[in-house]
Amino acid sequence: MSLTTRISFRRLLCSRRHSRRPYSTETVAVEPPPAGGHLPSVATSSLLRTTRDVAVRTPGIVWADEDASGPSRAIVGGRETRKMNMYQAVRDAMSIALTKDDNAVVFGEDVAFGGVFRCTMGLAEEFGRDRVFNTPLTEQGIVGFGIGLALMGHTAIAEIQFADYIFPAFDQLVNEAAKIRYRSGGSSHPSMAVGHGGLYHSQSPEAFFIGASGLKLVIPRSPIQAKGLLLSAIRDPNPVIFMEPKVLYRSAVEQVPIDDFALPLGQAETLVRGNDLTLLTWGTPVYHCEAAMHLLENPPSELESAIPKSLRKAKIELIDLRSIMPWDIDTVVESVQRTGRLVIVHEAGMTGGMGAEISAQVQKKCFLKLEAPVRRVTGWDIPSALQYEKFHIPDAIRIIDAIVETLSY
């Protein structure tokens, strides 16, 4: 998905005086809709944690300065937060990792200059160019170098600027990094995170890696999630591919705790509770799903005929999968067994996508509970569509169509 800029529009109330003329009828001024529309956007999403009290109580958060074996504390009075967008949260996570781990290094194309998305701004000056350094333009070399560093005891944080450029490194990831712990009988721990996954800059390649046993794959939805999950990825003994949605780098803004904390890999998060349908997604489509839920409850006049009144009070359960591999099958199955319906939304193509694997498992474990076939809303099985990107990526209209069809089955 291409980069976008978050723009805040002020709602204008316009009134006009219309003079009467013998040959015209009196017209009534109609208030135009707000420029941003009536639906929630990423910037206005209620799913973002925009206050300190909400941010420090993020579900699943584990503070690094607390003993994990002891009882969890509800006291968060001393915790501070700072307003960050996603790229700032990613930078903050890498800064903490470099501060606390003398063996940690960050490398990739242009990272010493701040990176193409500015996620490493100032890190080379802060930690030295022997720990934050540029590499040649060779993705296979970057990942292979990271594997070697990890085997020598370093924590390698390798940046691949665009997810689309990770394919030359496929052999190193699938045949080397994914298998080293198994080949060594658990004696080698290639702790390594590969970041900045996403025609050549807009693909969603996560499905290519789900069959590579030994790799972990994470896609965050917001700044708090990005920081906590990235710190967990860096410290995980397995190689982790950490894909950051580019459109959220500047559009998603939260109050992010400045302390060192982690969020668990392999655990989904239920964002909205419901009993009638499970809506499962990850990354940027989380916000499209939120918009679709608003459309269901309060459809505009153009959609009223397409959304039966009997369905508008349906309670939708929204789940952010977060970790694509390993994925939280228990949370998903428990939800579907209660709701009886499942709609899966992802930007990658449908054929061979993660939605197919989830559908198969839900069919197996929830067959007698299902009230309707599992529905997938995905990108089309075509190359990324450049200026037609809006028609390629699932939006709120396609999602609401799937929800209505599934609820009406």
Solvent accessible surface area in square Angstrom, and as a share of the most:
residue,aa,sasa,rsa
1,M,29,0.13
2,S,56,0.36
3,L,89,0.44
4,T,70,0.41
5,T,110,0.64
6,R,110,0.40
7,I,109,0.56
8,S,105,0.68
9,F,123,0.51
10,R,194,0.71
11,R,131,0.48
12,L,98,0.49
13,L,140,0.70
14,C,74,0.44
15,S,102,0.66
16,R,186,0.68
17,R,242,0.88
18,H,78,0.35
19,S,85,0.55
20,R,192,0.70
21,R,135,0.49
22,P,143,0.90
23,Y,166,0.63
24,S,54,0.35
25,T,119,0.69
26,E,111,0.50
27,T,74,0.43
28,V,125,0.72
29,A,48,0.38
30,V,128,0.73
31,E,81,0.37
32,P,62,0.39
33,P,96,0.60
34,P,29,0.18
35,A,78,0.61
36,G,59,0.57
37,G,38,0.36
38,H,139,0.62
39,L,65,0.32
40,P,26,0.16
41,S,55,0.35
42,V,25,0.14
43,A,44,0.34
44,T,97,0.57
45,S,7,0.05
46,S,95,0.61
47,L,23,0.11
48,L,13,0.06
49,R,47,0.17
50,T,84,0.49
51,T,73,0.42
52,R,76,0.28
53,D,82,0.42
54,V,69,0.40
55,A,0,0.00
56,V,2,0.01
57,R,135,0.49
58,T,2,0.01
59,P,66,0.41
60,G,44,0.42
61,I,29,0.15
62,V,75,0.43
63,W,16,0.06
64,A,53,0.41
65,D,101,0.52
66,E,47,0.21
67,D,104,0.54
68,A,92,0.71
69,S,104,0.67
70,G,31,0.29
71,P,126,0.79
72,S,111,0.71
73,R,139,0.51
74,A,90,0.70
75,I,131,0.66
76,V,14,0.08
77,G,63,0.61
78,G,75,0.72
79,R,18,0.07
80,E,107,0.48
81,T,28,0.16
82,R,127,0.46
83,K,136,0.57
84,M,4,0.02
85,N,19,0.10
86,M,0,0.00
87,Y,39,0.15
88,Q,75,0.33
89,A,0,0.00
90,V,1,0.01
91,R,60,0.22
92,D,21,0.11
93,A,0,0.00
94,M,9,0.04
95,S,14,0.09
96,I,22,0.11
97,A,3,0.02
98,L,0,0.00
99,T,86,0.50
100,K,125,0.53
101,D,44,0.23
102,D,123,0.64
103,N,76,0.39
104,A,0,0.00
105,V,13,0.08
106,V,1,0.00
107,F,0,0.00
108,G,0,0.00
109,E,12,0.05
110,D,63,0.33
111,V,0,0.00
112,A,7,0.06
113,F,128,0.53
114,G,0,0.00
115,G,4,0.04
116,V,68,0.39
117,F,6,0.03
118,R,88,0.32
119,C,1,0.00
120,T,1,0.00
121,M,84,0.37
122,G,30,0.28
123,L,0,0.00
124,A,3,0.03
125,E,123,0.55
126,E,99,0.44
127,F,34,0.14
128,G,26,0.25
129,R,131,0.48
130,D,113,0.58
131,R,43,0.16
132,V,0,0.00
133,F,48,0.20
134,N,53,0.27
135,T,23,0.13
136,P,99,0.62
137,L,155,0.77
138,T,56,0.33
139,E,22,0.10
140,Q,83,0.37
141,G,34,0.33
142,I,3,0.02
143,V,0,0.00
144,G,22,0.21
145,F,95,0.40
146,G,0,0.00
147,I,10,0.05
148,G,33,0.32
149,L,31,0.15
150,A,5,0.04
151,L,84,0.42
152,M,158,0.70
153,G,52,0.50
154,H,64,0.29
155,T,16,0.10
156,A,0,0.00
157,I,8,0.04
158,A,0,0.00
159,E,9,0.04
160,I,3,0.01
161,Q,19,0.08
162,F,25,0.11
163,A,0,0.00
164,D,10,0.05
165,Y,68,0.26
166,I,2,0.01
167,F,67,0.28
168,P,76,0.47
169,A,0,0.00
170,F,72,0.30
171,D,65,0.34
172,Q,39,0.17
173,L,1,0.00
174,V,26,0.15
175,N,75,0.38
176,E,58,0.26
177,A,1,0.01
178,A,8,0.06
179,K,77,0.33
180,I,14,0.07
181,R,72,0.26
182,Y,192,0.73
183,R,164,0.60
184,S,38,0.24
185,G,71,0.69
186,G,30,0.29
187,S,91,0.58
188,S,30,0.19
189,H,87,0.39
190,P,0,0.00
191,S,20,0.13
192,M,0,0.00
193,A,1,0.01
194,V,2,0.01
195,G,12,0.11
196,H,9,0.04
197,G,4,0.04
198,G,19,0.18
199,L,85,0.43
200,Y,141,0.54
201,H,79,0.35
202,S,27,0.18
203,Q,58,0.26
204,S,34,0.22
205,P,2,0.01
206,E,6,0.03
207,A,24,0.18
208,F,123,0.51
209,F,5,0.02
210,I,33,0.17
211,G,71,0.68
212,A,11,0.08
213,S,100,0.64
214,G,37,0.35
215,L,14,0.07
216,K,42,0.18
217,L,3,0.01
218,V,1,0.00
219,I,14,0.07
220,P,0,0.00
221,R,6,0.02
222,S,1,0.01
223,P,0,0.00
224,I,1,0.01
225,Q,1,0.01
226,A,0,0.00
227,K,0,0.00
228,G,0,0.00
229,L,0,0.00
230,L,5,0.03
231,L,0,0.00
232,S,19,0.12
233,A,0,0.00
234,I,4,0.02
235,R,104,0.38
236,D,19,0.10
237,P,55,0.35
238,N,27,0.14
239,P,3,0.02
240,V,1,0.01
241,I,2,0.01
242,F,0,0.00
243,M,3,0.01
244,E,3,0.01
245,P,14,0.09
246,K,8,0.03
247,V,15,0.09
248,L,0,0.00
249,Y,0,0.00
250,R,87,0.32
251,S,9,0.06
252,A,0,0.00
253,V,23,0.13
254,E,5,0.02
255,Q,42,0.19
256,V,0,0.00
257,P,0,0.00
258,I,59,0.30
259,D,44,0.23
260,D,13,0.07
261,F,1,0.00
262,A,25,0.20
263,L,1,0.01
264,P,33,0.21
265,L,33,0.16
266,G,18,0.17
267,Q,92,0.41
268,A,15,0.11
269,E,12,0.06
270,T,32,0.18
271,L,35,0.18
272,V,52,0.30
273,R,175,0.64
274,G,5,0.05
275,N,99,0.51
276,D,50,0.26
277,L,0,0.00
278,T,0,0.00
279,L,0,0.00
280,L,0,0.00
281,T,0,0.00
282,W,7,0.02
283,G,1,0.01
284,T,6,0.03
285,P,4,0.02
286,V,0,0.00
287,Y,6,0.02
288,H,48,0.22
289,C,0,0.00
290,E,9,0.04
291,A,8,0.06
292,A,0,0.00
293,M,31,0.14
294,H,81,0.36
295,L,5,0.02
296,L,3,0.02
297,E,98,0.44
298,N,106,0.54
299,P,17,0.11
300,P,55,0.35
301,S,88,0.57
302,E,139,0.62
303,L,36,0.18
304,E,87,0.39
305,S,114,0.74
306,A,62,0.48
307,I,3,0.02
308,P,59,0.37
309,K,161,0.68
310,S,100,0.65
311,L,25,0.12
312,R,39,0.14
313,K,157,0.66
314,A,21,0.17
315,K,121,0.51
316,I,8,0.04
317,E,1,0.01
318,L,1,0.00
319,I,0,0.00
320,D,0,0.00
321,L,0,0.00
322,R,6,0.02
323,S,1,0.00
324,I,0,0.00
325,M,52,0.23
326,P,65,0.41
327,W,29,0.10
328,D,19,0.10
329,I,45,0.23
330,D,109,0.57
331,T,37,0.22
332,V,0,0.00
333,V,18,0.10
334,E,83,0.37
335,S,1,0.00
336,V,0,0.00
337,Q,77,0.34
338,R,98,0.36
339,T,8,0.04
340,G,3,0.03
341,R,45,0.16
342,L,0,0.00
343,V,0,0.00
344,I,0,0.00
345,V,0,0.00
346,H,1,0.00
347,E,30,0.13
348,A,9,0.07
349,G,26,0.25
350,M,71,0.32
351,T,115,0.67
352,G,53,0.51
353,G,2,0.02
354,M,1,0.00
355,G,0,0.00
356,A,37,0.29
357,E,67,0.30
358,I,0,0.00
359,S,21,0.13
360,A,59,0.46
361,Q,46,0.21
362,V,0,0.00
363,Q,88,0.39
364,K,152,0.65
365,K,93,0.39
366,C,1,0.01
367,F,127,0.53
368,L,168,0.84
369,K,112,0.47
370,L,34,0.17
371,E,102,0.46
372,A,6,0.05
373,P,78,0.49
374,V,33,0.19
375,R,70,0.26
376,R,68,0.25
377,V,6,0.04
378,T,2,0.01
379,G,1,0.01
380,W,126,0.44
381,D,86,0.45
382,I,97,0.49
383,P,99,0.62
384,S,14,0.09
385,A,20,0.16
386,L,107,0.53
387,Q,144,0.64
388,Y,128,0.49
389,E,38,0.17
390,K,144,0.61
391,F,143,0.60
392,H,18,0.08
393,I,15,0.08
394,P,0,0.00
395,D,33,0.17
396,A,12,0.10
397,I,88,0.45
398,R,55,0.20
399,I,0,0.00
400,I,8,0.04
401,D,80,0.41
402,A,0,0.00
403,I,0,0.00
404,V,20,0.12
405,E,95,0.43
406,T,6,0.03
407,L,19,0.09
408,S,69,0.44
409,Y,164,0.62
